[in-house]
Amino acid sequence: MISTNDPLFSLHELAEPIGPLSNRQMDETILSFCLMSERHIRGALTADEHFRQAGFEPLLCP
């Protein structure tokens, strides 16, 4: 899982598992990852596989 408490944390590292998305989609996904990590949230009400790749649990089936 991504840890935003790590002093070496960077948005580039966070975006690595996202892959090809529009800039707006990437910004929204990165923001979600940051907020979820900060708040220790493991599950996401999404079917987006990018969340699984980033260490979260998508709660909806694709």
C-alpha positions as CSV (number, residue, x, y, z in Angstrom):
1,M,0.0,0.0,0.0
2,I,1.1,3.6,-0.6
3,S,2.3,5.5,2.4
4,T,2.1,9.3,2.2
5,N,4.0,9.5,5.5
6,D,7.2,8.3,3.8
7,P,9.5,11.3,3.3
8,L,10.5,9.9,-0.1
9,F,6.8,9.9,-1.2
10,S,6.2,11.6,-4.6
11,L,3.2,12.0,-6.9
12,H,5.3,10.3,-9.6
13,E,5.6,7.1,-7.5
14,L,1.9,7.3,-6.7
15,A,0.9,7.6,-10.4
16,E,3.1,4.7,-11.5
17,P,0.4,2.0,-11.2
18,I,-2.2,4.2,-12.9
19,G,-1.1,3.8,-16.5
20,P,-2.7,5.6,-19.4
21,L,-5.4,8.0,-18.2
22,S,-6.3,11.6,-19.1
23,N,-4.6,14.2,-16.9
24,R,-7.9,15.0,-15.1
25,Q,-8.6,11.3,-14.5
26,M,-5.0,10.8,-13.2
27,D,-5.3,13.9,-10.9
28,E,-8.6,12.6,-9.5
29,T,-7.2,9.0,-9.0
30,I,-4.1,10.3,-7.3
31,L,-6.1,12.5,-5.0
32,S,-8.3,9.5,-4.1
33,F,-5.2,7.4,-3.4
34,C,-3.7,10.1,-1.2
35,L,-6.9,10.7,0.8
36,M,-7.5,7.0,1.2
37,S,-4.0,6.3,2.4
38,E,-4.0,9.3,4.8
39,R,-7.3,8.1,6.3
40,H,-6.4,4.4,6.3
41,I,-9.2,3.5,4.0
42,R,-8.7,0.1,2.4
43,G,-11.9,-0.4,0.3
44,A,-13.2,1.8,-2.6
45,L,-16.7,1.8,-4.0
46,T,-15.4,1.3,-7.5
47,A,-14.6,-1.4,-10.0
48,D,-11.5,0.5,-11.2
49,E,-8.6,-2.0,-11.3
50,H,-6.1,0.9,-10.7
51,F,-7.2,0.9,-7.1
52,R,-6.2,-2.7,-6.7
53,Q,-2.9,-2.1,-8.4
54,A,-2.3,0.7,-5.8
55,G,-3.0,-1.6,-2.9
56,F,-6.7,-0.8,-2.2
57,E,-9.7,-3.2,-2.5
58,P,-12.2,-2.2,-5.2
59,L,-15.6,-3.2,-3.8
60,L,-17.6,-3.4,-7.1
61,C,-17.3,-6.1,-9.8
62,P,-16.3,-4.9,-13.2
